[in-house]
Amino acid sequence: MNITFLGATKTVTGSNFLLEGAGKKIIIDCGLYQGKAKEERENYADFPFNVNEIDYMLLTHAHIDHSGRIPKLYVDGYRGPIFATKATCDLCAIMLPDSGHIQEMENVWQNKKRTRVGKEPLPPLYTAQDAINCLEIFKPVSYDEIIELDENISVRFNDAGHMLGSSIIEVWVKEDGKTKKIVFTGDLGNNDIPLLDSPTMIETADYLVMESTYGGRLHNRNDDKAELFLTIVAETLDKGGNVIIPSFAVGRTQEILYELDKLKEQRTDKEFLEKYEKLMKVPVYVDSPLAISATEVFKQNMNLFEEEVQERIKRGDNPLEFPGLQFTRTAEESRALNNDTHPHIIISASGMCEVGRIKHHLKHNLWNPNNTILFVGYQAPGTLGAKIVSGEKKVKIFGEEIAVNARIEYIEGYSGHADQEWLLNFVYSFITKPKHIFLVHGEPEGQKILKEKIIETVNIPVTIPDYGEDYNLDEQIKVLSKLSTNDKYRFLRLEVIDRLTTLKEELEEMSEIIKEDIFDEDTQDEQIIEINTKIKELEQQIVKTIS
């Protein structure tokens, strides 16, 4: 049995693994790279395997960094089954066409740029229709059901507690009369995510492929996150400001709605009730067509909610509804929100602020010190959300420089990923411990910390694989093959191209700014001389670079 790591290696997106055993080839996850431009370009590369040789695909959950390249897999010819939980299939039915629409929109913009410089237009990664077409090969399964792919391979999906329908997948492979078991965690949930049950503890495994997003840190245990949320909102409303919440359309949005609904049961003291009344008097807009559709999927799969939530539903209290909640479906309704002078709350995708309506809301609200931008989810390095959270004073949105004057808050308790403590607890929970652990879906620094903790506490060998490494899963784990040198540095080559593109845009912007300055009557001759000197120095640097 072999495993090749083809994504989510020393990064948190692009999940994709190839498992080979008993004469079959199985893909686990097929996600988009998100965040930095150089990584997103990797989405367009050919798959590093023959699509027509793949027998099965297993999908841990619907988040785009795990499912987002499935339409491309389909376009390239894959017609085998994709096994996933029913809820995951339901969510993919809305999320993948939405992703296809985004690919088409971004492609139009990219092709305008290419046309201006005389380049041929390129097709999108895939279209919304491609995404709709690929849904025909999805095969819904239930939690805890053992599925025999053939006489030598069986799989079971277990609740991962990360999002609706998310799974830890057990795979049994029989070769040469021996059965080996490998477990893929997908993304493991926090132990206290609203709505969802805790992750399933797995009893045995020979090999474990485990996520490590927060492997190097502990979450702040925020049992009062709903009250903190309420305080931030109340203080903002007192100033007449708006609260903008960049939220992942699937998962975090529904959890926030649940927490808002649950607030009314928590306390009865005067101060708390005054804050709660303020919240209930302002409109709360969910401004994301995808989030609206996803909320409907949540309502259709309430049997997956934790028991307490199901009891509330039976009492007639829908946790995803409350007074003041409004959904904006059309682009016109979304734009109208930015003309509303009354205080309000907007929950809008995407959670990392890279695409979607949230960018328009940030453009109209970031500059105002009365407003609050409230983050409730992980911000991948290099994303607009990460830049804002890290304290940058100015950011670019749609090519325009926007001052970050708004109050910036981050409530960590809403994270959908297990932290170091719960990742370790997952490892400890095995009755028969894995012989070897592979850490994926994490940043290198955090992965190294988690690796040391695992070795120190349970003495299990741990590997942090590089992209493209193919491992033989035997008594002695060994690398069968690695990337060629050219492949190994593909990200570096893409980064150079990315920097050149950015530099060109910055030079054009600098040119316009300087032209305005030199023709401004208030600009002194000394300033013109200084500008001229700096431009000469820049020219010399450019000559050195290309010589």
Secondary structure in CASP SS format (residue, H / E / C, confidence):
PFRMAT SS
TARGET T0000
AUTHOR 0000-0000-0000
METHOD secondary structure of the structure
MODEL  1
M C 1.00
N E 1.00
I E 1.00
T E 1.00
F E 1.00
L C 1.00
G C 1.00
A C 1.00
T C 1.00
K C 1.00
T C 1.00
V C 1.00
T C 1.00
G C 1.00
S C 1.00
N E 1.00
F E 1.00
L E 1.00
L E 1.00
E E 1.00
G E 1.00
A C 1.00
G C 1.00
K E 1.00
K E 1.00
I E 1.00
I E 1.00
I E 1.00
D E 1.00
C E 1.00
G C 1.00
L C 1.00
Y C 1.00
Q C 1.00
G C 1.00
K C 1.00
A H 1.00
K H 1.00
E H 1.00
E H 1.00
R H 1.00
E H 1.00
N H 1.00
Y H 1.00
A C 1.00
D C 1.00
F C 1.00
P C 1.00
F C 1.00
N C 1.00
V H 1.00
N H 1.00
E H 1.00
I C 1.00
D C 1.00
Y E 1.00
M E 1.00
L E 1.00
L C 1.00
T C 1.00
H C 1.00
A C 1.00
H C 1.00
I H 1.00
D H 1.00
H H 1.00
S H 1.00
G C 1.00
R C 1.00
I H 1.00
P H 1.00
K H 1.00
L H 1.00
Y H 1.00
V H 1.00
D C 1.00
G C 1.00
Y C 1.00
R C 1.00
G C 1.00
P C 1.00
I E 1.00
F E 1.00
A E 1.00
T E 1.00
K H 1.00
A H 1.00
T H 1.00
C H 1.00
D H 1.00
L H 1.00
C H 1.00
A H 1.00
I H 1.00
M H 1.00
L H 1.00
P H 1.00
D H 1.00
S H 1.00
G H 1.00
H H 1.00
I H 1.00
Q H 1.00
E H 1.00
M H 1.00
E H 1.00
N H 1.00
V H 1.00
W H 1.00
Q H 1.00
N H 1.00
K H 1.00
K H 1.00
R H 1.00
T H 1.00
R H 1.00
V C 1.00
G C 1.00
K C 1.00
E C 1.00
P C 1.00
L C 1.00
P C 1.00
P C 1.00
L C 1.00
Y C 1.00
T C 1.00
A H 1.00
Q H 1.00
D H 1.00
A H 1.00
I H 1.00
N H 1.00
C H 1.00
L H 1.00
E H 1.00
I H 1.00
F E 1.00
K E 1.00
P E 1.00
V E 1.00
S C 1.00
Y C 1.00
D C 1.00
E C 1.00
I E 1.00
I E 1.00
E E 1.00
L E 1.00
D E 1.00
E C 1.00
N C 1.00
I E 1.00
S E 1.00
V E 1.00
R E 1.00
F E 1.00
N E 1.00
D E 1.00
A C 1.00
G C 1.00
H C 1.00
M C 1.00
L C 1.00
G C 1.00
S C 1.00
S E 1.00
I E 1.00
I E 1.00
E E 1.00
V E 1.00
W E 1.00
V E 1.00
K E 1.00
E E 1.00
D C 1.00
G C 1.00
K E 1.00
T E 1.00
K E 1.00
K E 1.00
I E 1.00
V E 1.00
F E 1.00
T C 1.00
G C 1.00
D C 1.00
L C 1.00
G C 1.00
N C 1.00
N C 1.00
D C 1.00
I C 1.00
P C 1.00
L C 1.00
L E 1.00
D C 1.00
S C 1.00
P C 1.00
T C 1.00
M C 1.00
I C 1.00
E C 1.00
T E 1.00
A C 1.00
D C 1.00
Y E 1.00
L E 1.00
V E 1.00
M E 1.00
E E 1.00
S C 1.00
T C 1.00
Y E 1.00
G C 1.00
G C 1.00
R C 1.00
L C 1.00
H C 1.00
N C 1.00
R C 1.00
N C 1.00
D C 1.00
D C 1.00
K H 1.00
A H 1.00
E H 1.00
L H 1.00
F H 1.00
L H 1.00
T H 1.00
I H 1.00
V H 1.00
A H 1.00
E H 1.00
T H 1.00
L H 1.00
D H 1.00
K C 1.00
G C 1.00
G C 1.00
N C 1.00
V E 1.00
I E 1.00
I E 1.00
P E 1.00
S C 1.00
F C 1.00
A C 1.00
V C 1.00
G C 1.00
R H 1.00
T H 1.00
Q H 1.00
E H 1.00
I H 1.00
L H 1.00
Y H 1.00
E H 1.00
L H 1.00
D H 1.00
K H 1.00
L H 1.00
K H 1.00
E H 1.00
Q C 1.00
R C 1.00
T C 1.00
D C 1.00
K H 1.00
E H 1.00
F H 1.00
L H 1.00
E H 1.00
K H 1.00
Y H 1.00
E H 1.00
K H 1.00
L H 1.00
M H 1.00
K H 1.00
V C 1.00
P C 1.00
V E 1.00
Y E 1.00
V E 1.00
D C 1.00
S C 1.00
P H 1.00
L H 1.00
A H 1.00
I H 1.00
S H 1.00
A H 1.00
T H 1.00
E H 1.00
V H 1.00
F H 1.00
K H 1.00
Q H 1.00
N C 1.00
M H 1.00
N H 1.00
L H 1.00
F E 1.00
E C 1.00
E H 1.00
E H 1.00
V H 1.00
Q H 1.00
E H 1.00
R H 1.00
I H 1.00
K H 1.00
R C 1.00
G C 1.00
D C 1.00
N C 1.00
P C 1.00
L C 1.00
E C 1.00
F C 1.00
P C 1.00
G C 1.00
L E 1.00
Q E 1.00
F E 1.00
T C 1.00
R C 1.00
T C 1.00
A H 1.00
E H 1.00
E H 1.00
S H 1.00
R H 1.00
A H 1.00
L H 1.00
N C 1.00
N C 1.00
D C 1.00
T C 1.00
H C 1.00
P C 1.00
H C 1.00
I E 1.00
I E 1.00
I E 1.00
S E 1.00
A C 1.00
S C 1.00
G C 1.00
M C 1.00
C C 1.00
E C 1.00
V C 1.00
G C 1.00
R C 1.00
I H 1.00
K H 1.00
H H 1.00
H H 1.00
L H 1.00
K H 1.00
H H 1.00
N H 1.00
L C 1.00
W C 1.00
N C 1.00
P C 1.00
N C 1.00
N C 1.00
T E 1.00
I E 1.00
L E 1.00
F E 1.00
V C 1.00
G C 1.00
Y C 1.00
Q C 1.00
A C 1.00
P C 1.00
G C 1.00
T C 1.00
L H 1.00
G H 1.00
A H 1.00
K H 1.00
I H 1.00
V H 1.00
S C 1.00
G C 1.00
E C 1.00
K C 1.00
K E 1.00
V E 1.00
K E 1.00
I E 1.00
F C 1.00
G C 1.00
E E 1.00
E E 1.00
I E 1.00
A E 1.00
V C 1.00
N C 1.00
A C 1.00
R E 1.00
I E 1.00
E E 1.00
Y E 1.00
I C 1.00
E H 1.00
G H 1.00
Y H 1.00
S C 1.00
G C 1.00
H C 1.00
A C 1.00
D E 1.00
Q H 1.00
E H 1.00
W H 1.00
L H 1.00
L H 1.00
N H 1.00
F H 1.00
V H 1.00
Y H 1.00
S C 1.00
F C 1.00
I C 1.00
T E 1.00
K C 1.00
P C 1.00
K C 1.00
H E 1.00
I E 1.00
F E 1.00
L E 1.00
V E 1.00
H C 1.00
G C 1.00
E C 1.00
P H 1.00
E H 1.00
G H 1.00
Q H 1.00
K H 1.00
I H 1.00
L H 1.00
K H 1.00
E H 1.00
K H 1.00
I H 1.00
I H 1.00
E H 1.00
T H 1.00
V H 1.00
N C 1.00
I C 1.00
P C 1.00
V E 1.00
T E 1.00
I C 1.00
P C 1.00
D C 1.00
Y C 1.00
G C 1.00
E C 1.00
D E 1.00
Y E 1.00
N E 1.00
L C 1.00
D C 1.00
E C 1.00
Q C 1.00
I C 1.00
K E 1.00
V E 1.00
L E 1.00
S E 1.00
K C 1.00
L C 1.00
S C 1.00
T H 1.00
N H 1.00
D H 1.00
K H 1.00
Y C 1.00
R H 1.00
F H 1.00
L H 1.00
R H 1.00
L H 1.00
E H 1.00
V H 1.00
I H 1.00
D H 1.00
R H 1.00
L H 1.00
T H 1.00
T H 1.00
L H 1.00
K H 1.00
E H 1.00
E H 1.00
L H 1.00
E H 1.00
E H 1.00
M H 1.00
S H 1.00
E H 1.00
I H 1.00
I H 1.00
K H 1.00
E H 1.00
D H 1.00
I H 1.00
F C 1.00
D C 1.00
E C 1.00
D C 1.00
T C 1.00
Q C 1.00
D H 1.00
E H 1.00
Q H 1.00
I H 1.00
I H 1.00
E H 1.00
I H 1.00
N H 1.00
T H 1.00
K H 1.00
I H 1.00
K H 1.00
E H 1.00
L H 1.00
E H 1.00
Q H 1.00
Q H 1.00
I H 1.00
V H 1.00
K H 1.00
T H 1.00
I H 1.00
S C 1.00
END
